[in-house]
Amino acid sequence: MEYLKLREYIEEDHILVSQETGFAKPDKEVFDLMAERLGLTAADLLYVGDNYQTDIFGGLQSGWRTIWINHKQEDVSAFGEFSTAFVIASHEELLTTIEQLIP
């Protein structure tokens, strides 16, 4: 979170550390627990991450919208059938992308 410079935008009670759940990303349980904690459905949630295999794949298989900060410029096609609709190259693009997603 510190590396991605997200902590200033996210309230502490909206952060779930997967190691504290007994599950590891991309396990669907991690994402389902967070949705339950917030009292929201997966369709209402957005996950931002920089690791496709753990962050984005996990979020997508749980039905969350995702933003992949692909600062390493990896090829999304290398990760199989799942793809993300929102891919950005750096955290500087994040706020603009989120603003486009929120009506």
C-alpha positions in Angstrom: 0.0 0.0 0.0 2.8 2.4 0.8 4.6 1.6 -2.4 1.5 2.3 -4.4 0.8 5.5 -2.4 -2.8 4.4 -1.7 -2.9 4.8 2.1 -3.8 8.5 2.0 -6.9 7.6 0.0 -8.2 4.6 1.9 -9.6 4.6 5.4 -8.0 2.2 7.8 -11.2 0.1 8.3 -11.3 -0.4 4.5 -8.0 -2.2 4.5 -7.8 -6.0 5.0 -4.4 -7.6 5.2 -4.8 -11.1 3.7 -2.4 -12.7 6.2 -4.8 -11.8 9.0 -7.6 -13.8 7.4 -6.1 -17.2 7.3 -6.3 -17.1 3.5 -3.9 -15.8 0.8 -4.6 -13.8 -2.3 -5.8 -14.7 -4.9 -8.2 -16.9 -2.7 -11.7 -15.7 -3.3 -12.3 -15.8 0.5 -10.1 -12.8 1.1 -12.2 -10.6 -1.2 -15.5 -12.1 0.1 -14.5 -11.3 3.7 -13.8 -7.7 2.8 -17.2 -7.3 1.0 -18.9 -8.8 4.1 -17.0 -6.5 6.4 -18.1 -3.5 4.4 -21.6 -4.7 3.9 -21.3 -4.4 0.2 -21.7 -6.6 -2.8 -18.7 -7.4 -5.1 -20.3 -5.3 -7.8 -19.9 -2.2 -5.5 -16.2 -2.7 -4.9 -13.0 -1.8 -6.6 -9.7 -3.4 -6.0 -6.4 -1.6 -7.0 -3.2 -3.6 -7.2 0.1 -4.0 -9.0 0.3 -7.8 -9.1 -1.9 -9.4 -11.7 -1.8 -12.9 -10.4 -2.7 -12.1 -6.7 -4.4 -8.8 -6.8 -6.2 -8.5 -10.1 -7.0 -12.2 -10.7 -8.3 -12.5 -7.2 -10.5 -9.5 -7.5 -11.9 -10.5 -10.9 -12.7 -14.1 -9.8 -14.6 -12.5 -6.9 -16.6 -10.2 -9.1 -14.9 -7.0 -8.1 -14.0 -4.2 -10.6 -10.2 -3.9 -10.7 -7.5 -1.5 -11.6 -4.1 -3.0 -12.4 -1.2 -0.6 -11.9 1.0 -2.3 -14.4 4.2 -0.4 -13.7 6.3 -3.3 -15.0 4.4 -3.2 -18.4 3.6 -6.9 -18.3 1.5 -8.4 -21.1 -2.1 -9.1 -19.7 -2.6 -11.9 -22.3 0.1 -13.9 -20.5 -2.3 -14.4 -17.6 -5.0 -16.5 -19.3 -8.7 -15.9 -19.7 -9.1 -13.2 -17.1 -8.3 -9.7 -18.1 -9.0 -6.4 -16.5 -10.9 -3.5 -18.1 -8.7 -1.0 -16.3 -5.0 -1.0 -16.8 -2.8 1.9 -16.0 1.0 2.3 -16.0 1.5 4.3 -12.8 -0.3 5.5 -9.6 -0.4 9.0 -11.1 -3.2 7.8 -13.4 -5.2 6.3 -10.5 -7.4 9.2 -9.5 -8.4 10.0 -13.0 -9.3 6.3 -13.7 -11.4 6.1 -10.5 -13.2 9.3 -11.4 -14.2 7.7 -14.7 -15.6 4.7 -12.9 -17.7 6.6 -10.3 -20.8 8.3 -11.7 
